[in-house]
């Protein structure tokens, strides 16, 4: 897969390019990353990429021309027609399902804004879609772009040493992850749950699934809304609800409303 990123801060991407899963994917050739700095496509000696907003207001706005030229260079470098995505708090919430779908693409271009944002004329004409990684504002689109890149790379065959890691990951089946434990068996007064020590794989699988459902019911009940459950999940979820109490979810909702 080929990834092109338009950014004023290309050095930030060293953080994901040199190490970890994404770095190994680059080293193995399963991923290709190219960075395009709009400053390299300016014509004045100050390499100007921003200006004051029409209508007044705080901050600066990224100009159309440097962005357009950087995008054209990225499109020329891409192996085929690439979707152009702007990382933006106004965008569609990026999900695991989207990461899985995009891993099938051959090319993708991510645009990282800075300052107060981009001239809307560039967005309207050249951007195919906008993605958000959460309901908050960051200083730029670089960190969200890295998040998206890492999430997508995990689904490219051969990126992870153990493909079962992808299959077992939380959110793929709409639930949060179950708790994990490793050696030693005892850490102070706390011990590993006995259900994980029996060597009975069916018992372990059932125990983990029960904890995943319980954690989801406690922390993100919205993920369970409108879902169709297998008989075992229905049984485990009913038991979880009984352990937590019938009004646990309602109490959590009321608590959030009080704040």
N, C-alpha and C positions, 0 to 999 in steps of 0.2 A: 504494500500500500504506500502511496506517495502522499505526504502531508506538506502543504505550503502554509507558512504563517507570515502575515503582514504585521510587523511590530516595530515600534520605535526603540525597543529595548531587547535586541536579539541575544545579548549575553545572559539574560535571565534564563534562557532555555538550556543553558549548560547544566542547570540543576536536574533536568530530566534526561538529558542526552548522554551524560557520562556514566550514569549508574542505574541500578535497578532494572526492573522488567523492561521499561521503555528503552533504556540504554542498550540492553542485550538484544532487543529486537532490531535496533539500528545496526549494531555490530554484526549481526547475523545476516543482514540484508533483507529481512522480512519487512522492514519499514525504511522509508527514505524521508528525511526531513530537510526542507529548504526554507531559509528565513529571508524575508524581503523587508528592508528598512526604507520607509518612505523618504527619509532624508537623503538616501542615495539617488533619488529621482527628482531632486530639486535643481533649480538653475541659478539661484542666487548664492553669493559667497557665505551667507549665514545659514544656508541649508534650512530655510524656513518651512515649517510644515503646519503652522497654526496661525490664527489671527483672531482679533476680537469679534464677538458675536454681533450681528446686526440686531438692533433693538435694545442693545445694552445688556447688562447683566455681568455677573462674576465669571471669571475664568476665560479660557480660550477654546476655540473650536478647530479641529483638524480640517485642513483645506482639501478640496476635491482633487486637484491636479496631482499632488504627490501620491495620494492614495490610488488614484486611477492608474498612474504609471506603474506603481508597485504591483497592483493587481494584474495588469497586462503582462508584466514580467513573470508573475507567478503562473498565469494561465498558459503562457508560452512554454514554461518549464514542465508543466503537468503532463503526464503521459496520455491523458484524455480529458474530456470536458469535466471540470471539477465543480461541485457545489460550493458556493461562496457563503460562508457563515460568519455573521457578526456576533461576537461575544458581547451580550448586552443584558442588563437587568430588566429590560423591557421584553426580552425574548421568551420563547417557549422553554419551560423547565426541562433540562436535559435529564434523561432517565436511562436506566440500564437497558431497557428495550431499544432505545435509540442508539446506544453504544453498540449493541449487538447488530442492529441493522446497518449501521455505518461501517462496521468491520468488513462488510461484503463489498464496499466501494473500492475502486482502484485509486481514486484521488479525492482530496478534500482540501479546501482553502479556508483557513480561519483568519479573521480580521480582528485585531486587538486595538480597541480605542484607547485614547488617553485624554487628559484634560477634561473639559466638560462634555466631550463627545465628538461625533463626526458631523460634518455638513450633511444635512438630510438629503441633499441632492445625490450624493454618492450612494447613500443607503438605498434610496428609492430606485436608482438605476442599475446598480451593480450587485446588490446583496440579495441572495435567494431566500435566506431565512435568518432569524436571530435566535440564539440560544442563551439561556440563563442557567447558572449553577445554583442559584438561591436568591431569596428575597432580601438582598442586602447590596450595598454599593461598595465596590473596591476601587483602588486607584487606577486600575486599567484592566484590559482584557487578557493580560498574559497569564495570570494564575488560573482563571477559568479555562483558558485554552489548554494549559498543561493538564488540568483535571480531565478535560474531554479527551485529550490525546492518550493519556494513561488508561482511561476507561475503555477506549476503543481498542487499544493495542492488546489488551488482555484476551480479546476474542479472536485474534489472528492466529491461525494454527501454527504451533511450534514456538509461540512466544513464551508460554509458561512451560516449565519442565514437566509438570504433571497436568495433563489436560483435565483430569478429574477435579482439579482446583476450580476450573471455570464452571464445570457442571454443578458443583456443590455450592457455588457462591450464593450469598443472600441476595434478595431482590429478583433473582432470575425466576423464582417461583412465587414472588409477591410477599415474602415474609422476611423478617429480620433474621440475622444469623443466630445460631445457638452459641452458648458459652464454650470456650476452649480451655483445655488443661494440658500441662506437660509435666515432666519430671522436675523436682522430686514429688513423691506421692503426698508428703506432708510439708506444708509451708506454715511454720508456727503452729497454731492450733487448727488451721484449716486443712482439710484433706480433699483429695479428688473424689467426686461422687462414686459410690460403689457400683452404680450401673455401668460405669465405664471400665471397671476392673475385672469384669467376669469373663471376657473373651467371647461373649455371646453377641455376634454381630447384629442379629435381629433386635435383641434387647437394646443394644447401643443405638441403633438407628431409630427405634421407637422413642427412646429417652431424649435423644437430640431433637427429634421432630417436635416432641411435646414442649421442650424448652423454647424452641424457635417460635412456636405458635403462642406460647405464654408471653414471651418477650414482645411479640408483635401486638398482642392484645393489650398489654400494659402500656406500651410506648407509642405505637402507631396503629391504633384500631382502624384508621381510615384505609389502611392497606387491605383489610379483610372485607371491606364493604362491597357487596355486589358480586362476590366470588362464588364459584361453584366448587365444593369440596368433595374429595374422595371420602368414602365411608370411614377410613381410619382417621383422617384429619378431622372429620366431624366429631368422632368419638373423643379424640384427644382435645379438641377445642372445647367441647362441652365440659370435660374434666377440668380444663384450665379455668374456665369461667366459674365453675363451682369452687375451685380453690381460691380464686381471687375475690369472689363475692359477686353477686348479681349486679351490684350497682357500681362496681369499680370504674367502668368506662364513663358512666354518667358523672361520677364524682370528679374524675380527671377533667371532664369537659367543663363542669361548673367551676373548678379551680382556675382553669385558664380564663374563663369569662370574668371571674372576680378580679383578675390581674389586668 
